[in-house]
Each structure stands twice: as C-alpha cells, then as structure tokens.
Amino acid sequence: MEQLNPCSVLVTGSNRGLGLELIRHLMGKSNPPKWIFATCRDPAGSGSQDLKNLAAKNPQIVIITLDTTDPSSVKAAAANVTKCLKGAGLNLLINNAGIINMSSLEDETPESMAETYRTNVIGAMMVVQAFLPLLRKAAQETPLEGMSCSKAGIINISSQAGSITSIFEWQWSHVIAYRCSKSALNMLSKCQSLYVAKDGILCVALHPGWIQTDMAKSMGSPPLTTEQSLQAILNTLGRLSEKNTGTFVNWEGNLIPW
C-alpha cells in the first residue's frame, strides 16, 4: 500500500539528475499528486528539454522558473505556485537543487566555497522561507494526524558527505566546499525542524545514496541506480512521521550520524 499521498509537491532543481527522476517517479505512482511543481533556473534552455517533454505528457506537472541563489526569483516562484494552488496549501517541499565543485583542501577557493554555499545552503533557506506560508496552510487544512510528507513536509536533500562522524568516500574525492555545505544544510534542517514543529510541519535531511547521476559520477563510481534510490526514497517519504522530524536519514530511512 502506498503511504505517500500529497496533493501538491514542489521539487527544486528538477531539470536533471535526482530532481528529474523524482518528478518522473512521482508521476509514475498509482496516485500521483494533483500538482507537481518542477522548478529549475532556465526552463527555456536546452538542459530542461527532458523535463519539458515529461510535462507535455502530464498536465499535473507545472514547470516554474526558480533560481535558488536569486531572492527575487524565489519570491516570484512562490507567488506563481500560490496562484496555481488557488487557496490550497503546499504539502511537500523537496529542496533538491545543489552543486558540487571538485576541490582538495589546498586548491579550494573562497569563490568556489561561496558559490557552493549560496546554492546548497542559503538557497535552501530562502526557499523554505518563501514557501512556509503555503506549508503552514497545508498543515492546518489537511485532515491528517501527526506529521507526514502527505500533510506538510520539508525534505532537504543532503549527503552523507556532510557527516562529520562518518566521512563518506574520502578516497574518491575531497570536495571540501560540498562537504562543508552539506554539514551546514544538516544544521539548517535541524533548526528548521525546531522552528516549524509548532505548525505540525515535518522536516528531515535526506541522503539519497551515491547514485548514478552526472554530478555523482564526477566523484567516482556510484553503486546505486536512480531506480533503486528513487523507489526506496518514495517508500521512506511515505513512512516518515513526527518521530523522524529533525533527523538525518538515508534513502532507506536509516539514521546517519551527524
């Protein structure tokens, strides 16, 4: 039985990789959401063609321009989604947009570090700030008990590479800015979870696994296919509850040490 049943979902960074596969798998559910807001920086560009092809076949998918590093773009996206929902709330926000710059400790630059933080941390913060009113509305109006991704949830796509306790695949790549940004995203997720708990909104940092996307392949040889990861992620999202809010879990729902 499928437990994940949000009426509306928004995914950032939806034009490729994990984001695109999330959209594809949400549409493939027996009970797909009524609204799937697929956001990316440049919907008109060639890099978004696969997403546009998918949306052309599935009217539930609405492509929204959203550059997570641009405050005005984030606010405009929230206004567009609010207009589409016509008074309803947003059930599930998946902060997926992220970048990785290959670097070692010696050749990492301030510019690269700042760019990575702008997208991976500050962007995730601004997106939650902008869509929080819609998440609150969903939490208030959805007749479900407790916390769940079907009611009102924030999922920040993190990485085990951000774990300080369990250093992930150091032998493959150091990616200093990426690791530091994901550690910061984990703290942001914890802070967000504490802040929105009173509103009944779930918030979790999720490691999707080292999967075979273009970004992950730049670090080595990922063992997981996107299909393996996405099926497990959707199952995990369906099981998350108030017991899990404020935690850091992997694609199968298992806790990862901070």
N, C-alpha and C positions, 0 to 999 in steps of 0.2 A: 504494500500500500504506500502510495506516495504521500509524504507528510508535508513537503514544501508546496505551499499553495498561496503565494502572494498575488494580489490583484495587480500590483504595479511594482516594477523593478527598474532601477537605473544602474547602468554599468559604465564607468569611465574607461577610456582607452579601449574602445570596442572595435576598432577597425582592423586589428590584427592580433595574433597570438592568443593568450589566455582570454582576453576580453571578447574577441570574436567567437571563440569556442563556447564561452559562457552564454552568449546570445543564442548561438546555434542549439545548444543543449536545452536551454530554457524553452525554445520554440518546439523542440522535439518531445517535450513532456506530454503525457496524455491530457494534462490540464494546464496548458500554458497560460502565463499571466495575460490579463486583458491588455495591459500596457507594458511594453518593454522599451525603455528609453536608452538607446545606444548612442553614447556620446564619444566624440573624438575631436581633435583640433581642426581638421580640414576635411569635412565630409565631401567636398567637391574634388579633392585630389585623387590621383591615381591609386594612392595607398589605401583608399577606402572603397575600392571597387567591389571587393568581395562582400563587404557589409552592405553596400547598395544593392547588390544582386540578391542578397538574402532578404532585405527589406522589401524588395519589389515583389517577392513571392509571399510575404507575410505581413499583412496590414497592421498587425499588433506592434510591429517594430517601428518606432519613430526615431529617426536619426536627428540628433541635436548637436549643434556646434558647442564644444566646451573645451577651452584651453585651461587646464588646472593651474597654470602659472600666471594667468591673467585675471585679476579680480573682477573686471568688468565683464569678461566672458562668463565667469562663473555665475555672476548675478543675472546675466541675460538668460543663461541656460535655466536657472531656477524659475525665472519668470515664464519662460516658454513651457516648462513642464507644468507649472501651476495652471497655466491657461488650458493645456491639454486635459488635465485631470478634472477640470470643471467643478471644483469644490471638494473633490476627494483628496485623500492623503497619499503619501508615498510609503509603500510597505517595506521595501528593501533597497538600500543603497550599497552598492559594491564599489569601493574605491580601489580600482584596479590599475589606473594609469601609473606608469613608472618608467624610469630609465636606468640604464647601467652604463658606466664608463669604465673601461678596462684600465686598471692602475695598480701600481705597487705603492708601498709606503714612501719610497724615495721619489717617485715621479708623479704622485698625486699633486694636483694644483688647487689653489684657492678657487679658481674659476670653475673647475670641474666639481669640486665639493659643493659650492654654492648652487650650481645648476641642478645637481642631483637632489639637494635638499628642497629646492624650490618646487620640484615636481613630486618627489616621493613623500615629503613631509608637509610642507607648507600648503601644497595643493590639496592634499587630503584634509587638512584642517579647514581650508576655505570652503571646500565642497560640503563638508558636514555643516558648517555654519550656515551656508546658503540654503540647504535643504532641510534643516532642522524643523522649521515650522510645518513642513509637509509630513515629516516623520511623526511629529507630535500629533498632528491631525489624524494620521492613520492609527496611532496607538490609542487615541481617545475614542475613535469611531468603530474600530474593528472589534466585533464581539467574541474575542478570544481571551482566555485566561492566561496569566503569566506572561512571559516574554517568549517571542519566537520570531523567526525570519518571515513568517507569513503574516505577522501582526505589524511589527515595526523593528527593523534591524539595520545596523551598520556593520558591514564586513570590510575591514581594511586588509587588502592583500599584502601580506608581509613576506618574510622569507626566513628560513632557519639560519641563513647567513647573518641575520641580525641578532642571533642568540649569542650572548656573552659567555654563557656556561658551556654551550655545545657548539664549538666552532665548526661550521659546515664547509666541507670541501676546500679547505685552505690550500691543499696541494694543487688544486686546479687553477685557482685564481684568487688573488688577494682582494681585488675590487674594494678598496678602502672606503671610498665615498658611499658606495652602495650598501656595504655592511653597516656603516655608521648611520646612514639614513633609515635603514630598516629597524635598527635599535631605537632610533628616535620615534619612528612610526609606532613601534610597540608601546612606548611610553605614552604617546599621544592617544593610542587606543585605550589604554588603561584610564587615562584622565577623562576621555570622552565617556567611557562606560560609567564612571562615577558620577559624572555631571548629568547624564540622561537617564540614570536609573530611576529617578523620581517620576519620570514621564513614562516609564514602562517600556523603554527602548533598549533592545539588546545591542551590545557592541562587542565584537570579537576581532582579534588579529588572526589571520589565517595564512598558513604556509601551504601553497598549492602543490608542493612537491617540486622536484627538479625535473621539469617536463620538457618535451622536445619542441620548444618554440625557438624562433630565431634568436631571441635575446638570451635564452638559457644556453643554447648551443655555443654561444660566444665564450662560455666559461668551460666547456669540455664536452662530455658525452652524457647527456641526461638519460637516466634509466626508464623514466615514466613516459608513456604516450599521453597525448592530451585526452584521449578517450578514457584511459584508466583513471587519470586525475579527475576529470570532469564528472564522471559517474559517481565517484566517491565524494567529491565536493558537494554535489546536489543532495546526496544522501545525508551528509554531515549537516548541511544547512537545514535540512528538514528535522534534524534531531536536536539542534541547539535550543537551549532554554535558559531561564534565569540562573541555573546552576553554572552555565558556561560564560555568562557575561563578564567581561574584563579579563578573559584568559587569552592565551596564545596557543592555538591548536594547529595540527596539520590537516591535510586533506581528508584523512580518515577520522578526524575528531579527537585524536590523541594529543594530550598536553605536550607542549615543547617548553623546556626550561628557558627562562628569560636570559 
